[in-house]
Amino acid sequence: MNGITIALSKGRIFDETLPLLAAAGIVPTEDPETSRKLIIGTNRPDVRVVIVRATDAPTYVQYGAADLGVAGKDVLIEHGGAGLYQPLDLKIAKCRMCVAVPQGFDYDHVVRQGARLKVATKYLNIARNHFASKGVHVDLIKLYGSMELAPLTGLADAIVDLVSTGNTLKANNLVAVEEVMPISSRLIVNQAALKLKRETLGPILEVFTQAVEKIA
């Protein structure tokens, strides 16, 4: 396809990217929450949206299956960002990456004592770098499902996970004890596409930049 393909994940990223697309004159013709289609057309015949899993967006863009996309900073750090141009923090889908422990667990004391912590997370690179920078010894346990279950069953002492409202932590008697980093979503662009399709992509990137500046 000679036009532009945009990789987006369903849910919050899709919803919060819509106003930016609209500013660029791009309106998807269907809602991915109600449509079964994975490739959605737009009001522009030269632009389409592919619906991907959030963690897959950088891969689709890296290998050129999509020209640009939107991915969370957390996903990009885990992916590594190879082959991607990341020109813009879109300041959407904001949350925090945090260390959380069960209520009553004295995290600071355990860290000071130099004990080895068992930490469950799906964000191995982020967790590894965070604890290494603090000189804390950890055994990382990779999980894909609900992180909150790990401390409740004794699988782990702590978790590293995204926190938005904190309600899920509270409901499971967990508390955030440390913020690792703030997270928001970035615009990502295939490096080859940026050169080959500059005439089409350039105006879109410019409008996104202007829209983000207005929001900020």
Solvent accessible surface area in square Angstrom, and as a share of the most:
residue,aa,sasa,rsa
1,M,122,0.54
2,N,152,0.78
3,G,10,0.10
4,I,0,0.00
5,T,7,0.04
6,I,3,0.02
7,A,0,0.00
8,L,0,0.00
9,S,7,0.05
10,K,107,0.46
11,G,25,0.24
12,R,108,0.39
13,I,21,0.10
14,F,7,0.03
15,D,77,0.40
16,E,57,0.26
17,T,1,0.00
18,L,63,0.32
19,P,81,0.51
20,L,1,0.01
21,L,0,0.00
22,A,57,0.44
23,A,56,0.43
24,A,15,0.12
25,G,36,0.35
26,I,1,0.00
27,V,81,0.46
28,P,18,0.11
29,T,88,0.51
30,E,62,0.28
31,D,69,0.36
32,P,4,0.02
33,E,102,0.46
34,T,117,0.68
35,S,23,0.15
36,R,234,0.85
37,K,118,0.50
38,L,124,0.62
39,I,91,0.46
40,I,0,0.00
41,G,36,0.34
42,T,14,0.08
43,N,89,0.46
44,R,66,0.24
45,P,135,0.85
46,D,51,0.26
47,V,3,0.02
48,R,73,0.27
49,V,0,0.00
50,V,15,0.09
51,I,17,0.09
52,V,17,0.09
53,R,172,0.63
54,A,41,0.31
55,T,75,0.44
56,D,58,0.30
57,A,0,0.00
58,P,0,0.00
59,T,57,0.33
60,Y,90,0.34
61,V,0,0.00
62,Q,49,0.22
63,Y,162,0.62
64,G,42,0.41
65,A,56,0.43
66,A,0,0.00
67,D,10,0.05
68,L,1,0.00
69,G,0,0.00
70,V,2,0.01
71,A,1,0.01
72,G,7,0.06
73,K,54,0.23
74,D,8,0.04
75,V,15,0.08
76,L,9,0.04
77,I,53,0.27
78,E,48,0.21
79,H,54,0.24
80,G,59,0.57
81,G,14,0.14
82,A,60,0.47
83,G,34,0.32
84,L,13,0.06
85,Y,90,0.34
86,Q,82,0.37
87,P,49,0.31
88,L,29,0.15
89,D,45,0.23
90,L,0,0.00
91,K,83,0.35
92,I,12,0.06
93,A,12,0.09
94,K,115,0.49
95,C,22,0.13
96,R,92,0.34
97,M,0,0.00
98,C,1,0.01
99,V,0,0.00
100,A,2,0.01
101,V,0,0.00
102,P,35,0.22
103,Q,112,0.50
104,G,84,0.81
105,F,61,0.25
106,D,82,0.43
107,Y,8,0.03
108,D,89,0.46
109,H,80,0.36
110,V,30,0.17
111,V,36,0.21
112,R,174,0.64
113,Q,122,0.54
114,G,46,0.45
115,A,44,0.34
116,R,141,0.51
117,L,1,0.01
118,K,82,0.35
119,V,0,0.00
120,A,0,0.00
121,T,0,0.00
122,K,68,0.29
123,Y,19,0.07
124,L,43,0.22
125,N,53,0.27
126,I,3,0.02
127,A,0,0.00
128,R,120,0.44
129,N,93,0.48
130,H,26,0.12
131,F,0,0.00
132,A,74,0.57
133,S,94,0.61
134,K,87,0.37
135,G,57,0.55
136,V,15,0.09
137,H,104,0.46
138,V,27,0.15
139,D,62,0.32
140,L,46,0.23
141,I,44,0.22
142,K,85,0.36
143,L,45,0.22
144,Y,166,0.63
145,G,50,0.48
146,S,79,0.51
147,M,2,0.01
148,E,24,0.11
149,L,106,0.53
150,A,2,0.01
151,P,14,0.09
152,L,84,0.42
153,T,92,0.53
154,G,50,0.48
155,L,78,0.39
156,A,6,0.04
157,D,40,0.20
158,A,0,0.00
159,I,0,0.00
160,V,0,0.00
161,D,22,0.11
162,L,62,0.31
163,V,8,0.04
164,S,73,0.47
165,T,104,0.61
166,G,20,0.20
167,N,99,0.51
168,T,79,0.46
169,L,12,0.06
170,K,154,0.65
171,A,85,0.66
172,N,44,0.23
173,N,99,0.51
174,L,4,0.02
175,V,60,0.35
176,A,36,0.28
177,V,58,0.33
178,E,40,0.18
179,E,85,0.38
180,V,25,0.15
181,M,42,0.19
182,P,90,0.56
183,I,6,0.03
184,S,11,0.07
185,S,1,0.01
186,R,54,0.20
187,L,1,0.01
188,I,0,0.00
189,V,0,0.00
190,N,12,0.06
191,Q,90,0.40
192,A,57,0.44
193,A,7,0.05
194,L,26,0.13
195,K,159,0.67
196,L,149,0.74
197,K,48,0.21
198,R,139,0.51
199,E,162,0.73
200,T,44,0.26
201,L,0,0.00
202,G,27,0.26
203,P,79,0.50
204,I,2,0.01
205,L,25,0.12
206,E,94,0.42
207,V,41,0.23
208,F,2,0.01
209,T,44,0.26
210,Q,86,0.38
211,A,14,0.11
212,V,5,0.03
213,E,117,0.52
214,K,176,0.75
215,I,110,0.56
216,A,91,0.71
